[in-house]
Structures are given as structure tokens and as C-alpha cells.
Amino acid sequence: MSPDEARRRPPTAQQFVLGELRRAITTGRLRPGTPIRQDALAEELQVSRVPLREALKTLEGEGLVTYKPHKGYCVVMLSLDDLREVYRIRELLEEEAVRAAVARLTDDDLGRIEAAQEEVERAAAAGDVAAMATANRAFHMTLFDCAGRPRLARLIRTLWDTTDAYRSMYYGDAGNRERVVAEHRAALDALRRRSADDAVTTLNVHRDHAVAELEPLLDA
């Protein structure tokens, strides 16, 4: 491990492993349905099996991994019904968050959302799927946090966690990356005009496009 990595490493082994596993799942490095090889992961992360098991239990509680007797842990594979349910709940919660955020939005808030969008566009142009997934999440969560409703934001984050791996699959297509950039720009335009209705409509379309593209992947 490099000195920089050591400085960034969380204070406990469990927190470190939890962060690394969550990142591997949400960026698509560990794809849905992938078995989690505990021995190999422990060696790769230079930790014992104890913090790894504890981290996996936490991820199981978050719905990111599942455990099967005699088979061990694997990354959760959603069904079409699961995906549709998650996105429907997101639609309801995110509309509430967007409307509350628009009512409180400041120029500084807009600046932070715009900065996140610049990262989205940079990653999209480079075809960097992992960076785009991270930047996209920052774009949306920055907006939701502007609502000033931390419990609502936490619920939305939990729902995002369950589908982040699929979102990375969505970004693997260049056409989808271009669509995301265009839809984010339209949402930003609505936010600049402080039009909650237009922002909600644009983000609903944005969400629906993702579901439509992901459905064939899950069906396969």
C-alpha cells in the first residue's frame, strides 16, 4: 500500500473493507450475481476474514449482497419487478426532494450542482464509466441534499445503493452517456429557472430512460 493510500484508509479494518466492497459493487467491478470469494478478497485487501465477514453482513443488510447456505455471499441480482419497484419508490421520494430543494435553492447550491455536472460530462467524454457513476451520484445527491431533509436524503441514497451496479452497466453504452449529459443539462436549466415542475418532469424522463435500457439486461 502506498503512503497516500495509507493516509486515506479509514480508521478500522471493517470500515476500509466496507468502503472497498461497496465501491467495487456500485462501480460494476463486482457485477450482479458475482460470487464473492472471501479468501481472495482478504488477500487482495490485506485484511483478515473477520472484518470482511462483518462488512459483508452490513452489505447484506443494505441489500447489496445476499447469502446462500453452502454457496456463500454473492452480489445481489435484481429481478425486473425489483428494479421497477425501486425506481417507482425513487420517483415518489425524489419528487418530494426536488420540490423542496428548488424552494431553497441558492446560487451557491447551483454552483455545486453545476460543478458535479462538469465532472459527469468529463467522464462521459472519456468513456470512464466508474468516474461517471461517481459524478452522476454527486450531481443528484447534491440536489437532494439541498432539500434540507436528511432523513429523506438517506432513504433515497439507500435505494440508489441497490441499483448502482446496474447504473454502471447503463453507462457502458456511449449513446446512454450522451443521453444522461443532455438530460442533466435540461434539469439544470429548469433549476436555474427555479421551475420545480420542469425539473421533476425532466428527472422523471431521465429515470424512465434508465429503466427502459436496464430492463433487457435484467431480462437476459
BABAKOL-451642 format. One record per residue: residue in one letter; residue number from 1; x, y, z of N, C-alpha, C in turn. Coordinates in Angstrom, 3 decimals, decimal comma, padded with zeros to 6 digits. Each point is the difference from the previous one (the first is absolute). Example, Ala and Ser with C-alpha at 12.3 -4.5 7.8 and 13.67 -1.06 7.14 Angstrom:
<sites>
   code   pos       n.c1       n.c2       n.c3      ca.c1      ca.c2      ca.c3       c.c1       c.c2       c.c3
      A     1    013,190   -005,690    007,800   -000,890    001,190    000,000    000,900    001,200    000,000
      S     2   -000,350    001,050   -000,720    000,820    001,190    000,060   -000,770    001,090    000,730
</sites>
This chain:
<sites>
   code   pos       n.c1       n.c2       n.c3      ca.c1      ca.c2      ca.c3       c.c1       c.c2       c.c3
      M     1    000,835   -001,187    000,000   -000,835    001,187    000,000    000,878    001,247    000,000
      S     2   -000,359    000,994   -000,832    000,788    001,230   -000,092   -000,286    000,880    001,208
      P     3    000,902    001,002    000,294   -000,256    000,933    001,107   -001,322    000,735   -000,155
      D     4   -000,353    000,388   -001,247   -001,267    000,700   -000,231   -001,180   -000,883    000,356
      E     5    000,088   -001,284   -000,383   -001,082   -000,941    000,313   -000,128   -000,177    001,508
      A     6    001,132   -000,062    000,666   -000,015   -000,169    001,450   -000,666    001,182    000,686
      R     7    000,269    001,223   -000,500   -000,609    001,186    000,603   -001,510    000,028   -000,215
      R     8   -000,445   -000,537   -001,163   -001,436    000,019   -000,312   -000,747   -001,153    000,651
      R     9    000,718   -000,993    000,499   -000,644   -001,204    000,537   -000,798    000,359    001,256
      P    10   -001,272   -000,453    000,107   -000,830    000,278    001,170    000,625   -000,564    001,268
      P    11   -000,468    000,462    001,166    000,647   -000,382    001,261   -000,119   -001,466    000,375
      T    12   -001,009   -000,708   -000,463   -000,124   -001,420    000,340    000,039   -000,845   -001,261
      A    13    000,427   -001,252    000,178    000,077   -000,914   -001,143   -001,379   -000,249   -000,588
      Q    14   -001,013   -000,097    000,866   -001,349   -000,252   -000,495   -000,498    001,156   -000,879
      Q    15    000,243    001,243    000,431   -000,412    001,158   -000,797    000,722    000,024   -001,339
      F    16    001,271   -000,347    000,037    000,784   -000,040   -001,240   -000,562   -001,034   -000,967
      V    17   -000,237   -001,217    000,507   -000,519   -001,071   -000,853   -001,395    000,352   -000,512
      L    18   -000,822    000,565    000,877   -001,356    000,373   -000,391    000,030    001,007   -001,143
      G    19    000,860    000,998    000,110    000,115    001,009   -001,053    000,483   -000,587   -001,315
      E    20    000,990   -000,890    000,077    000,549   -000,598   -001,216   -001,017   -000,918   -000,683
      L    21   -000,719   -000,782    000,791   -001,004   -000,894   -000,579   -001,163    000,785   -000,600
      R    22   -000,452    001,015    000,734   -001,113    000,797   -000,515    000,396    000,677   -001,313
      R    23    001,233    000,496   -000,063    000,473    000,654   -001,224    000,093   -001,009   -001,150
      A    24    000,485   -001,200    000,280    000,121   -001,022   -001,044   -001,364   -000,387   -000,562
      I    25   -001,010   -000,032    000,874   -001,348   -000,376   -000,440   -000,655    001,147   -000,762
      T    26    000,053    001,198    000,570   -000,711    001,120   -000,616    000,633    000,469   -001,308
      T    27    001,281   -000,268   -000,193    000,628    000,380   -001,267   -000,069   -001,125   -001,031
      G    28   -000,524   -001,166    000,423   -000,149   -001,096   -000,953    001,209   -000,904   -000,115
      R    29    001,049    000,251    000,817    001,156   -000,911   -000,054   -000,411   -001,386    000,477
      L    30   -000,858   -000,038    001,031   -000,660   -001,245    000,396   -001,428    000,091   -000,526
      R    31   -000,273   -000,732   -001,049   -001,286    000,142   -000,683   -001,100   -000,802    000,696
      P    32   -001,266    000,361   -000,240   -001,113   -000,738    000,606    000,107   -001,504   -000,262
      G    33   -000,185   -000,784    001,056    000,075   -001,448   -000,103    001,388   -000,565    000,227
      T    34    001,015    000,864    000,105    001,383   -000,465    000,164    000,223   -000,589    001,394
      P    35    000,534   -001,224    000,106    000,351   -000,550    001,322    001,125    000,813    000,622
      I    36   -000,039    000,147    001,309    001,045    000,736    000,705    000,957   -001,003    000,627
      R    37    001,206   -000,054   -000,523    001,017   -000,944    000,460    000,724    000,617    001,198
      Q    38   -000,375   -000,434    001,187    000,508    000,662    001,202    001,512   -000,146    000,160
      D    39    000,534   -001,175   -000,304    001,445   -000,193    000,151    000,771    000,938   -000,918
      A    40   -000,428    000,075   -001,254    000,682    000,857   -000,971   -000,121    001,466    000,385
      L    41   -001,190    000,406    000,461   -000,204    001,397    000,388    000,824    000,363    001,228
      A    42    000,044   -000,887    000,969    000,786    000,266    001,201    001,471    000,204   -000,356
      E    43    000,491   -000,830   -000,918    001,398    000,137   -000,437    000,202    001,297   -000,774
      E    44   -000,939    000,306   -000,892    000,118    001,218   -000,810   -000,009    001,255    000,870
      L    45   -000,871    000,014    001,021   -000,137    001,180    000,845    000,937   -000,020    001,206
      Q    46    000,728   -001,105    000,155    000,973   -000,150    001,091   -000,659    000,127    001,368
      V    47   -001,112   -000,733    000,154   -000,711   -000,013    001,279   -000,317   -001,451    000,359
      S    48   -000,412   -000,217    001,250   -000,421   -001,336    000,406   -001,448   -000,233   -000,430
      R    49   -000,469   -001,218    000,205   -001,375   -000,333   -000,391   -001,032    000,671    000,915
      V    50    000,393    000,378    001,217   -000,970    000,545    000,968   -000,616    001,314   -000,484
      P    51    000,797    001,044   -000,321   -000,625    001,239   -000,485   -000,725   -000,191   -001,323
      L    52    000,476   -000,950   -000,808   -000,662   -000,275   -001,276   -001,401   -000,560    000,243
      R    53   -000,110   -000,946    000,947   -001,324   -000,573    000,304   -000,940    001,064    000,555
      E    54    000,525    000,869    000,866   -000,839    001,047    000,580   -000,479    000,984   -001,079
      A    55    000,890    000,323   -000,922   -000,369    000,905   -001,093   -001,068   -000,631   -000,884
      L    56    000,131   -001,298   -000,256   -000,985   -000,689   -000,832   -001,372   -000,038    000,676
      K    57   -000,020   -000,159    001,317   -001,280    000,037    000,721   -000,659    001,372   -000,130
      T    58    000,809    001,051    000,064   -000,535    001,353   -000,162   -000,570    000,180   -001,393
      L    59    000,731   -000,455   -001,012   -000,465    000,116   -001,384   -001,244   -000,843   -000,243
      E    60   -000,090   -001,129    000,706   -001,209   -000,821   -000,119   -001,203    000,781    000,531
      G    61    000,196    000,715    001,108   -001,070    000,813    000,561   -000,403    001,144   -000,916
      E    62    000,941    000,488   -000,805   -000,278    001,079   -000,943   -000,611   -000,511   -001,299
      G    63   -000,033   -001,319   -000,157   -000,569   -000,565   -001,217    000,957   -000,067   -001,172
      L    64    001,296    000,143    000,259    000,979   -000,045   -001,092    000,549   -001,402   -000,241
      V    65    000,001   -000,831    001,035    000,449   -001,384   -000,171   -001,031   -000,922    000,645
      T    66    000,057   -001,254   -000,371   -000,894   -000,997    000,590    000,812   -001,223    000,396
      Y    67   -000,472   -000,724    000,996    000,711   -001,181    000,479   -000,850   -001,242   -000,227
      K    68    000,627   -001,057   -000,517   -000,680   -001,276   -000,192    000,817   -001,089    000,688
      P    69   -000,642   -000,823    000,828    000,727   -001,085    000,669    000,718   -000,891   -001,013
      H    70    001,229   -000,372    000,351    000,839   -000,885   -000,811    000,536    000,686   -001,266
      K    71   -000,430    001,219   -000,267    000,488    000,729   -001,184    000,715    001,285    000,377
      G    72   -000,360    000,583    001,123    000,645    001,226    000,442   -000,694    001,250   -000,522
      Y    73    000,751    001,098    000,005   -000,548    001,295   -000,403    000,164    000,231   -001,502
      C    74   -000,961    000,721   -000,566    000,147    000,472   -001,379   -000,690    001,351   -000,120
      V    75    000,383    000,751   -001,026   -000,615    001,301   -000,243   -001,452   -000,221   -000,416
      V    76   -000,894    000,790    000,560   -001,430   -000,188   -000,260   -000,318    000,175   -001,483
      M    77   -000,843   -000,891   -000,482   -000,517    000,086   -001,361   -001,474    000,381    000,100
      L    78   -000,343    001,180   -000,492   -001,385    000,456    000,070   -000,852   -000,642   -001,086
      S    79   -001,272   -000,169    000,299   -000,962   -000,401   -001,018   -000,577    001,260   -000,637
      L    80   -000,711   -000,163   -001,098   -000,663    001,143   -000,627   -000,971    000,649    000,970
      D    81   -000,737   -000,808    000,744   -000,957    000,546    000,957    000,714    000,800    001,085
      D    82    001,157   -000,511    000,457    000,796    000,725    001,002    000,406    001,365   -000,539
      L    83    000,528    000,005   -001,221    000,473    001,239   -000,609   -001,134    001,013   -000,121
      R    84   -001,131   -000,456   -000,515   -001,136    000,908   -000,182   -000,491    000,540    001,340
      E    85    000,000   -000,862    001,014   -000,452    000,453    001,317    000,935    001,064    000,564
      V    86    001,308   -000,249   -000,091    000,977    000,960    000,512   -000,143    001,346   -000,711
      Y    87   -000,126   -000,038   -001,311   -000,092    001,252   -000,749   -001,332    000,715    000,239
      R    88   -001,068   -000,745    000,247   -001,277    000,637    000,321    000,063    000,709    001,348
      I    89    000,615   -000,659    000,988    000,143    000,639    001,314    000,905    001,220   -000,119
      R    90    001,070   -000,124   -000,785    000,878    001,143   -000,229   -000,766    001,166   -000,612
      E    91   -000,859   -000,302   -000,960   -000,770    001,066   -000,645   -000,793    000,809    001,028
      L    92   -000,645   -000,696    000,917   -000,814    000,676    001,005    000,863    000,832    000,958
      L    93    001,071   -000,602    000,495    000,851    000,693    000,963    000,791    001,138   -000,643
      E    94    000,498   -000,234   -001,213    000,833    001,008   -000,641   -000,814    001,219   -000,440
      E    95   -001,255   -000,204   -000,362   -000,833    001,168   -000,313   -000,140    000,887    001,233
      E    96   -000,229   -000,618    001,130   -000,095    000,767    001,244    001,292    000,759    000,277
      A    97    001,142   -000,687   -000,195    001,294    000,626    000,257    000,280    001,139   -000,970
      V    98   -000,306   -000,200   -001,278    000,269    001,036   -001,008   -000,854    001,237    000,261
      R    99   -001,268   -000,194    000,303   -000,873    001,157    000,252    000,463    000,784    001,229
      A   100    000,396   -000,728    001,035    000,501    000,680    001,200    001,324    000,708   -000,284
      A   101    000,846   -000,634   -000,821    001,302    000,594   -000,322   -000,153    001,279   -000,811
      V   102   -000,881   -000,027   -001,001   -000,187    001,179   -000,857   -000,472    001,193    000,830
      A   103   -000,823   -000,255    001,004   -000,516    001,086    000,841    001,110    000,652    000,829
      R   104    001,106   -000,724    000,212    001,088    000,501    000,846    001,273    000,304   -000,783
      L   105   -000,008   -000,257   -001,285    001,221    000,010   -000,799    000,671    001,379   -000,019
      T   106    001,293    000,021    000,293    000,785    001,232   -000,071    000,946   -000,064   -001,197
      D   107    000,611    001,123   -000,322    000,974    000,013   -001,092    001,192   -000,898    000,332
      D   108    000,392   -000,042    001,270    001,106   -000,879    000,402   -000,375   -001,471   -000,215
      D   109   -001,247   -000,340    000,327   -000,467   -001,369   -000,238    000,089   -000,339   -001,483
      L   110   -000,479    000,918   -000,821    000,058   -000,221   -001,450    001,433   -000,184   -000,467
      G   111    000,890    000,774    000,559    001,408   -000,118   -000,377    000,555   -001,379    000,301
      R   112   -000,398   -000,587    001,130    000,483   -001,337    000,360   -000,602   -001,067   -000,917
      I   113   -001,261    000,185   -000,354   -000,632   -000,950   -000,926    000,642    000,108   -001,383
      E   114    000,279    001,226   -000,427    000,657    000,207   -001,294    001,396   -000,603   -000,010
      A   115    000,706    000,113    001,108    001,345   -000,581    000,084   -000,067   -001,521   -000,122
      A   116   -001,010   -000,604    000,624   -000,174   -001,451   -000,121   -000,306   -000,380   -001,441
      Q   117   -000,808    000,833   -000,679   -000,322   -000,275   -001,401    001,228    000,088   -000,896
      E   118    000,900    000,919    000,304    001,240    000,091   -000,775    000,783   -001,307    000,098
      E   119    000,003   -000,604    001,191    000,680   -001,290    000,178   -000,715   -001,106   -000,768
      V   120   -001,340    000,041   -000,012   -000,771   -000,975   -000,772    000,391    000,078   -001,469
      E   121    000,052    001,215   -000,534    000,289    000,182   -001,426    001,440   -000,387   -000,328
      R   122    000,912    000,285    000,913    001,398   -000,364   -000,218    000,151   -001,522   -000,058
      A   123   -000,649   -000,686    000,945    000,076   -001,459    000,039   -000,701   -000,624   -001,199
      A   124   -001,143    000,585   -000,385   -000,741   -000,527   -001,149    000,836    000,102   -001,265
      A   125    000,660    001,130   -000,190    000,819    000,204   -001,193    001,183   -000,965   -000,042
      A   126    000,520   -000,332    001,191    001,144   -000,914    000,076   -000,419   -001,465   -000,022
      G   127   -001,312   -000,248    000,095   -000,477   -001,383    000,062    000,365   -000,685    001,298
      D   128    000,218    000,795    001,071    000,395   -000,537    001,296   -001,272   -000,301    000,799
      V   129   -000,455   -001,242   -000,056   -001,273   -000,387    000,595    000,004    000,183    001,515
      A   130    001,072   -000,425    000,664    000,054    000,106    001,457   -000,046    001,459    000,440
      A   131    000,779    000,847   -000,669    000,014    001,420    000,357   -001,342    000,648   -000,286
      M   132   -000,651   -000,426   -001,080   -001,296    000,574   -000,328   -001,040   -000,400    001,035
      A   133    000,036   -001,251    000,462   -000,947   -000,450    001,026    000,173    000,819    001,278
      T   134    001,245    000,261    000,371    000,280    000,791    001,202   -000,486    001,437   -000,169
      A   135    000,309    000,586   -001,147   -000,393    001,393   -000,254   -001,517    000,139   -000,118
      N   136   -000,638   -000,981   -000,637   -001,452    000,030   -000,136   -000,669   -000,036    001,367
      R   137    000,515   -000,850    000,858   -000,563   -000,085    001,356    000,184    001,334    000,724
      A   138    001,152    000,620   -000,153    000,243    001,291    000,641   -000,966    001,061   -000,519
      F   139   -000,273   -000,013   -001,310   -000,935    000,951   -000,602   -001,374   -000,098    000,670
      H   140   -000,525   -001,221    000,057   -001,349   -000,185    000,547   -000,051    000,205    001,511
      M   141    000,978   -000,543    000,722   -000,039    000,101    001,457    000,226    001,435    000,472
      T   142    000,783    000,764   -000,729    000,176    001,412    000,351   -001,337    000,721   -000,083
      L   143   -000,770   -000,314   -001,046   -001,330    000,588   -000,127   -000,910   -000,452    001,135
      F   144   -000,034   -001,303    000,277   -000,895   -000,498    001,046    000,367    000,572    001,374
      D   145    001,291    000,155    000,255    000,425    000,543    001,287   -000,455    001,445    000,185
      C   146   -000,216    000,702   -001,108   -000,463    001,393    000,086   -001,415    000,092    000,557
      A   147   -000,712   -001,117    000,042   -001,360   -000,001    000,547   -000,001    000,259    001,502
      G   148    001,134   -000,247    000,645    000,065    000,207    001,442   -000,787   -001,030    000,787
      R   149   -000,138   -001,189   -000,569   -000,737   -001,078    000,657    000,888   -001,240    000,051
      P   150    000,839   -000,088    001,006    001,018   -001,072    000,038   -000,573   -001,413    000,023
      R   151   -001,134   -000,217    000,652   -000,586   -001,345    000,009   -000,443   -000,399   -001,397
      L   152   -000,592    000,934   -000,708   -000,423   -000,261   -001,374    001,202   -000,312   -000,876
      A   153    001,068    000,772    000,158    001,211   -000,226   -000,791    000,607   -001,368    000,299
      R   154   -000,032   -000,424    001,261    000,546   -001,316    000,358   -000,807   -001,121   -000,649
      L   155   -001,319    000,129   -000,012   -000,835   -001,013   -000,643    000,310   -000,107   -001,487
      I   156    000,169    001,142   -000,643    000,302    000,005   -001,431    001,363   -000,641   -000,257
      R   157    000,973    000,300    000,833    001,328   -000,593   -000,167   -000,052   -001,524    000,119
      T   158   -000,788   -000,497    000,950   -000,130   -001,444    000,177   -000,570   -000,649   -001,257
      L   159   -000,989    000,634   -000,600   -000,579   -000,534   -001,236    001,018    000,041   -001,135
      W   160    000,774    001,064   -000,076    001,039    000,088   -001,032    001,029   -001,109    000,169
      D   161    000,347   -000,296    001,248    001,007   -001,038    000,256   -000,392   -001,328   -000,642
      T   162   -001,288   -000,318    000,015   -000,442   -001,303   -000,498    000,085   -000,121   -001,516
      T   163    000,112    001,126   -000,705    000,019   -000,057   -001,473    001,247    000,617   -000,615
      D   164    000,973    000,405    000,814    001,198    000,645   -000,553    000,752   -000,900   -000,974
      A   165    000,048   -001,301    000,291    000,718   -000,906   -000,908   -000,645   -000,001   -001,380
      Y   166   -001,316    000,097   -000,038   -000,714    000,011   -001,280    000,203    001,327   -000,721
      R   167    000,112    001,054    000,783    000,226    001,313   -000,608    001,347    000,021   -000,737
      S   168    000,985   -000,652    000,569    001,298   -000,075   -000,672   -000,107   -000,767   -001,315
      M   169   -000,851   -001,037   -000,033   -000,226   -000,736   -001,246   -000,650    000,918   -001,040
      Y   170   -000,902    000,825    000,451   -000,699    000,950   -000,881    000,994    000,965   -000,645
      Y   171    000,977    000,451    000,777    000,978    000,957   -000,521    001,004   -000,629   -000,957
      G   172   -000,008   -001,313   -000,098    000,929   -000,656   -000,917   -000,282    000,303   -001,459
      D   173   -001,207    000,471   -000,303   -000,383    000,338   -001,371    000,204    001,494   -000,244
      A   174    000,702    000,339   -001,080    000,309    001,408   -000,284   -001,257    000,835   -000,206
      G   175   -001,008   -000,596   -000,647   -001,251    000,721   -000,214   -000,686    000,340    001,308
      N   176    000,060   -000,905    000,952   -000,594    000,266    001,313    000,751    001,109    000,727
      R   177    001,323    000,015   -000,144    000,772    001,064    000,646   -000,381    001,363   -000,572
      E   178   -000,166    000,065   -001,323   -000,400    001,263   -000,626   -001,385    000,426    000,473
      R   179   -000,908   -000,964    000,137   -001,350    000,313    000,453    000,020    000,553    001,419
      V   180    000,798   -000,613    000,869    000,098    000,470    001,383    000,474    001,449    000,044
      V   181    001,019    000,310   -000,776    000,521    001,367   -000,037   -001,095    000,981   -000,434
      A   182   -000,730   -000,345   -001,052   -001,050    000,883   -000,507   -001,123    000,174    001,029
      E   183   -000,373   -001,084    000,660   -001,082    000,089    000,981    000,428    000,780    001,235
      H   184    001,240   -000,141    000,402    000,503    000,799    001,119   -000,007    001,489   -000,358
      R   185    000,391    000,323   -001,220   -000,004    001,405   -000,421   -001,415    000,574    000,043
      A   186   -000,986   -000,807   -000,440   -001,394    000,452    000,033   -000,466    000,201    001,445
      A   187    000,410   -000,900    000,889   -000,363    000,150    001,411    000,639    001,256    000,591
      L   188    001,248    000,246   -000,355    000,680    001,204    000,487   -000,695    001,263   -000,488
      D   189   -000,437    000,000   -001,243   -000,719    001,150   -000,533   -001,260    000,265    000,829
      A   190   -000,733   -001,064    000,337   -001,204    000,160    000,822    000,349    000,522    001,394
      L   191    001,100   -000,492    000,564    000,413    000,460    001,328    000,400    001,470   -000,024
      R   192    000,689    000,418   -001,038    000,383    001,416   -000,106   -001,231    000,901   -000,065
      R   193   -001,059   -000,504   -000,632   -001,252    000,764   -000,104   -000,869   -000,176    001,234
      R   194    000,478   -000,819    000,953   -000,752   -000,313    001,224   -001,372   -000,567   -000,339
      S   195   -000,050   -000,831   -001,059   -001,244   -000,651   -000,401   -000,010   -001,421    000,542
      A   196   -000,675   -000,195    001,123   -000,068   -001,335    000,598   -000,724   -000,979   -000,918
      D   197   -001,076    000,468   -000,643   -000,759   -000,887   -000,885    000,869   -000,524   -001,135
      D   198    000,750    000,895   -000,654    000,847   -000,421   -001,120    001,142   -000,899    000,470
      A   199    000,544    000,308    001,166    001,085   -000,835    000,527   -000,506   -001,406    000,296
      V   200   -001,167   -000,109    000,624   -000,571   -001,311    000,312   -000,291   -000,768   -001,280
      T   201   -000,609    000,669   -000,988   -000,336   -000,667   -001,264    001,249   -000,509   -000,704
      T   202    001,018    000,849   -000,071    001,248   -000,384   -000,670    000,665   -001,179    000,693
      L   203    000,035    000,019    001,319    000,654   -001,075    000,740   -000,828   -001,288   -000,034
      N   204   -001,320    000,125   -000,133   -000,823   -001,200   -000,179    000,322   -000,681   -001,332
      V   205    000,139    000,799   -001,044    000,370   -000,540   -001,316    001,388   -000,634    000,066
      H   206    000,900    000,677    000,673    001,369   -000,485    000,191   -000,008   -001,376    000,662
      R   207   -000,800   -000,162    001,034   -000,104   -001,263    000,725   -000,644   -001,079   -000,862
      D   208   -001,055    000,381   -000,719   -000,709   -000,962   -000,852    000,895   -000,561   -001,105
      H   209    000,853    000,853   -000,565    000,924   -000,466   -001,040    000,946   -001,066    000,557
      A   210    000,485    000,222    001,219    000,916   -000,970    000,610   -000,696   -001,343    000,196
      V   211   -001,245    000,029    000,500   -000,739   -001,239    000,214   -000,208   -000,734   -001,321
      A   212   -000,380    000,747   -001,041   -000,265   -000,620   -001,309    001,240   -000,692   -000,550
      E   213    001,167    000,599    000,229    001,246   -000,602   -000,499    000,452   -001,178    000,866
      L   214   -000,304    000,075    001,294    000,453   -001,070    000,904   -000,885   -001,237   -000,066
      E   215   -001,263    000,170   -000,351   -000,925   -001,127   -000,013    000,490   -001,172   -000,862
      P   216    000,482    000,238   -001,237    000,493   -001,143   -000,792    001,204   -000,703    000,631
      L   217    000,836    000,762    000,708    001,164   -000,607    000,660   -000,450   -000,942    001,111
      L   218   -000,996    000,427    000,753   -000,501   -000,852    001,074   -000,780   -001,187   -000,559
      D   219   -000,724    000,247   -001,083   -000,783   -001,076   -000,617    000,919   -001,096   -000,520
      A   220    001,178    000,437   -000,508    000,967   -000,987   -000,519    000,614   -000,818    001,126
</sites>
